[in-house]
Amino acid sequence: MTGLALARHQFRFEQKTFWRNPAAVFFTVLLPVIFLLIFATIFGNDEVEELGVKTTTYYVPAIITLAVVSAAMQSLAISLTVDRESGVLKRTRGTPLPSSIFIAGRIGNAVVVSVLSLVVLALIGRVFYGVDIPWERLPAVLVTLGVGAASFCCLGIALSAAIPSEDAAPPITNVCLLPLYFLSGVFIPESEIPEGVLDFADLFPIRHFFEAFFTAWSPHTTGPGFEWIDLAVVAAWGVAGLLIALRTFRWEPRH
C-alpha cells in the first residue's frame, strides 16, 4: 500500500473514531454553535463601537476562530495525551504504520472538522442573523483557515508533550486557551478591552488569527482580505510548535 493510500485509510479511521465519540463531537463541533447562539442572544444586534459592524457580524468570525483552535490545538493536545497514557501511541508505533501517517491522519481530521465548523457557523450566521458570507473574499477565508488550522495543530502536538497525565489534559489546555479567548477579543468585543490588554494578547497567535479572520469576514474590508502580517505571526508560532514537537513529543506513557 502506498503512502497516499495509507494516509487516506488513516484519515477515514480518524473520522470514524471522532464521530463515534459523543463528547468529542459536542465539545469540538456543537459547543462553538452554542457559544454563537448565546452571544448573539445576549448582546443582540447592536453595533460594535469603533468597528462599525453589528454584534452578530463580529461574533461569527470570532466563534469560527474558537472552533478552529478547538478542533486543532485543543482536540489534538487532549486526544494525543489520552492515547499516549493509555498505551495506544506506543502500540501504534510498534505496527508497520509510519508515525508520519498516523500524525497526518490526526491533522487531516482536525482540518476537516475546522472546515465543517466554518460552514455550519457561517450558515447559522446567515440564516438566523443575516450575516453576509464574504464570497468575494473566500480565498482569504480559506487561506486564513488553512494557516490557522495547520499552525494550531502543531501547537497542539507540542502542548501534548508538556501534559503529564490524561487527567491533566483538559484543565491544562483550558488554562492555556480560555484566558486568551477573552484577552484576544473572541468572547468580548475588542472595543471593550483596554489597549494594554490587546497589546499583551498580540504576543500570542489567537489574537492574530482572529484579526486575520475578522478582516476576511468584515463587510467593510476592501480588496482581497488577506492580513499577511497576522498570518505570518500565526505561521511562525506554528513553525515553533513543530520544532518543539519534533524534539519533545513522546510515544510512551509517562506513568
N, C-alpha and C positions, 0 to 999 in steps of 0.2 A: 504494500500500500504506500502510495506517495505521501510526501509531507502535506500537500494540499488536501488530499483525501482524509488524512488523519486529523488535520485541523477542522475540517467540516464535520467529521464524526464527533470529535470532542466538543465542538460548538453545539451540536444538536443535543449531546448528552447534558451539557451545562444548562441549556434552555429547558430541557425536561425537568432537570433537578430543581431549577429555580421556580418554575410554575407549579410544581407539586409541593412547594414549601409555602403554606399559607402565611406564615409570619414574614418571610422574605418578601412576598408579593405585597402584603399590607404596608410594611414599613418603607419599601422602596418605590412602589407604584401608587398605592392608594393614599398614603399619608400626605404626599405633596398635593394631591387633589383636595383632600380635606383642608389643608392649610389655605389653599386658594379660596375655597368656599367660605372659610371662616373669616379671613381677612377682608374679602370683598363684602361680606355681610356686615362686619363690624364697622369698617371705615367708609362703607357706602361708595358713592361715585363722585366724591368731591375732587377738586383739582389739587394736585400736589404742588405746593409752592415752589417757586424757582424753576421747576422743570416744565411747567405748562402742560401736564398730561393728567388725565383722570387717574384716580387711585387704582382702578382695575387694570388700566393700561400699564401702570407701574408694577403691579404685583404679578402679572403674567410672566414677564421675563425674570422677575425676582424668584418666583417659585420654580420656574424651569431651572434656574441656577441651582437651587437647593436640590431638585430632583436629580440633576446630573451628578452633583457632588455625592449625593446619597447612593446612587446606582454604581458609581465608580469607586470613590475613595472609601466611603463608609462600609459599603457592602463587601468590597474585596478585603479590607482590613479585618472585618469580623469573620467572614467565611474562611479565609486562609488560616487565621488563628485557630478557629474551631477545628478545621481539618488537620492542622499541624498537631494540636494537642491530643486529638483522638487517634492519631497514627495514620490517617488517610494519606497525608503527603508522603510519609516515609514509605508506605506500601506502594504508592503510585510510582515513586522514584525507582522502586525495585522491579517495575514492569518494563517491557520494551518501549512504552510510550515516552518519547523525548520530553524532557522538562519544559522546553520552549513551547511545545504543542499544548501541554497542559495549561500553562500560563496564558497562551494565546486564546484558548477556549474560554477561560475566565474573563479575559479582557473583551473578547468578542461579545460575550453575553452582556457585560456591563454597557458596551456601546449600543447594542440593540435595545436594551431596556431604557437607556437615555433617550434614544430617538423616539421610542414609543411614548415615553413620558412627555416629550416635547409635543408630539402630535395630540395627545389627549388633553394636555393643558391648553394648548392653542385653540383646540376646538371648543373646550368649555368656555374659554375667554370670549371666543367669537359668538357662540350660540347664546350664552346666558348673559353676557355683559357687553356685547357689541364691540369688543376689542379687535381691531383690524389685524389680520395676518399680513406681515410685510412680504408679500410675494415678490416685489421688485428687489428686495434685499435678501432673498432666500440664500444666495451663495454665501453672504456674510454670516447668516444664521447657521448654516451647515458647517462652515469652516470654524466658527467660534465653538460650536458644539463638539466638533472633532478634536480641536486642540484641547479644549477643556476636559473632555472625557479621557483622552489619552494621558494627559498630564496628571489628572486626579487618580487614574488607575495606577500610575507609577508611584504616586504618593501613598496610596492605599497599601500597595505591596511593601513599600518601605516601612510604613507605620506598623504593619503586622509583625515585623521583626522586633519592634520595641515593646510589644504587648506580651506580658509574661504568662498569661493563662487565658483559658476560654472564658472564665467568668469576668475577667478584667476587660475583655474586648469591647462590649457595648459602652461601659462608662468611660473608658479612655477615648474612644472615638467621639463620643458625645462631648466630652470636655474639650477636645481639640476643635470641634466644629461648631457647636451651638453658640459659644460666645462670638465667634467670627461672623455667624449669620446676623446677629444683632448689630455688631460693630460695622459690618460692611454694607448695611442698608437693605439686606434681604427681608428682614422682618419689620423693620422700622424705616419709613421713607427717609432718605438721606437729608432732606431739608430739616428734619427734626433731630439730626445728630450733630453734635458740636464738631467744628472743623478739626480740632486736635484729635478727636477720636477717629475721624475719617483718615487723617494723616497716618495714624497708627495702623489702621486697617489696610492702608496701601502697602504695608510691608508684606502682606500675605496674599496668596493667589485668589482667594474667593472674591475679594473686593474687585480685583482687576477682571476676573471672569464675569462678574455681574455687570460691570461697566461696559465691557465689550458686548455682552448680550443685550443690555438695555439700549445701547446705541443702534444695534442692528434691528431692534424691535420698535423703537420710538417712531411715531408718525412724523416727528419734527426733523428727523435725520435726512439730510440731503446727500446725494452721492451713493456709492455702493454700500456704505455702512460698516466698513472694516475699521476696527480700532487696533492697529498693528502694534502700538506700544504696549497696550494692555495684553494682547495675545502673546507678545514676546515675553512679558513677565511671567504669564501663566506657563508658557513653554519652558522657560528657564527653571521654574520650580519643578516641572515635570522631569526635566533632564537631571536635576539634582536628586529627585526622588529615585530615578532609575539608577543612578550611580550608587546611591546608598543601598538600594535593594540588591544590586549585584554583589555588594560586599557583605551585607548583613543578613540576607534572607536565609531562614532556617527551614529545613525539611523535616528535621527530627523534633519530637516533643521536648519541651523544656523540662517537664516533670515526668 
